[in-house]
């Protein structure tokens, strides 16, 4: 019998001040800064996205983290995949998760995803306007990183496969000597009482990593994996044709009609996801709520149009079935719990309140497959 399905939501920690963001973006910067400043770019464009009851929380407040876990479990989310930022010993946004480890609360399963791209002023992980470069170092640096992670790996809440902690790497193809690093970590893991580490790479909007052998699985990070690798060719061509007209309007700060923005239909994208055959390699399928990164990228944004809680519920129910029956996967990764500046969040907002969370729970409860109840407190 196939494994029951567990829903894991990616979790962004950028909802508290850090010195680096204050220097780069201005005093008091958090993810809410961009979210609050967002503007509608065309008629019917849903911006700004505002949290329900003006809940502009600070993740250094344990009450905020407890509230998140409580509603996540209430509506069927099994666990969080916290983003982890490590730059050759330099960390960013680490304090909320460190408090989760130190206090033992909230008591919800978790794993880590090393978001190993450089930080850039363009929010795209590219090589231009780099704010925080990424340098992978040598064995001494790998060892320092491993021992920082070890307390998390040994935590009773940490999500495991084959008794190994699941560690996700976002952009593994960028890591020189990746296999050597992972092999070194496995040696250290066994030396420290673990059975090893279950390494997972990410299938997103960049080149797929087929060169590193030690990844035991991969995650389909949606919607970017499908947009970049599976959209019909004609859309890519149309996007290039539109660019000249877009750039002309942007350069004059004109109001942009929707036809000149990078927009994709929600239904079309989900249908591509649902008809795709899974890769041969062990793969955890993905899901997404919505996507609109205009809060970050303004007129350079990519905006998915036509999303609604009812549609999301329908597609989630099908994807949960596929996770179990087609992928034979015990996990389904959702983008995301709280990516507010990308329009990808399950948390309640002013327009839809709890409807996306309710749709998630309905997709689990009403589906034809066995699912896993949220982790008991």
C-alpha positions, 0 to 999 in steps of 0.5 A: 500500500502506498504511503499516506500523504503528508502536506509540508509547506515552505516557510519564509523567516523574513518577518523580522528585522536584521541589520543587513536588510536595514542596511540594504533596503532601509530601516525597519525592513521586513517582508511586510515592507514590500507587501504593504507598498504593492499596487495594482497594475491593471484592473482586477489585479489583487494588490496589495495583499493584506493579512487578516485583521492586520496581523503583520506579525514579527517572527521573533514573537513566540506567540506568532509562531505558535499561532502559525503552527496551530492553524497549520495543524488545524487545517491539515498541514503536517509540517513546515520546511523552514528556509535556511540561509548559510553563506560560508559561516555567515547566517541570515534570518536564523533567529526564528528557527533557532528559537524554535529549537531552543524552546521546543515550540511550536511542536510541529514537524519540520525540515530545512531547505538550504536556500543557497542562492546569493542574495541580490538586489533583483530578488532573483538569485542571479549574479547581478547586484549581489548583496550577499555572495555564496561561497561553499568553501572546503571541508573545514567550512562544510564541517562548521555548517554540519555541526550548526545543523546537528542540533536540528537534525537530532530534534525529535520534531525533525522529519525523517525518511529511513530514520535519516533527517530530510535536508533539502538544497534549493540549487544544488547544481551551483555547488562545486564538489557537491557530492564530496560535501554530501558524502563528508556530511554523511560521514559526520552524521554517522559519527554523531549517532545518525543513520545518515542524511536524506538529501533532497534537491529542488526542481525549480526554475533553473537547470535541473541537477542531474550530475550529483549522485548523492541526492536520494530524491527531488522536490517539484517546486511549483509553479516555477518548475512547470513555468520554466520547464513545461510551458508550451513553447508558444508562450515563451515566444509570446513573452519575448515579443511582448518584451519590447512593448513592455519595456517601452511603457515601463521606461515612461512609467505608464500604467501597464495593461495586463496584456503587456505584463508577464501573466499566466492563467492559473487553470492552464498551469495547474493542468500542466502540473496534473498531466505530467508524468513523474520522473524516474527518480524518487520525486516529491510532487509540489503544489502552489496556492497562487503567484504574484511577485509584483510586491517585490518586482513591481512591473517586472513581475510574473503574475498568475491570473484566475486563482481562487480557493475553489479552484485550488481545492479542486486541483489540490485534491487531484494532486494529493491523489497523484502524490499517492497513486502516481508518485508513490510519495508520502510528501507533497510540498506546498509553495508556500505557508507565508510567501506574501511578497510572491502571492504564495501563502496559505495564511488568512488574508483580508479578501479570502480570510481562511478559505485557502486553508479550508480548501486545503483541509477539504482536499485532504478530508474529501479525497479518495486517498489515505492522508495523515492527520496533523501532528498531535501537540 
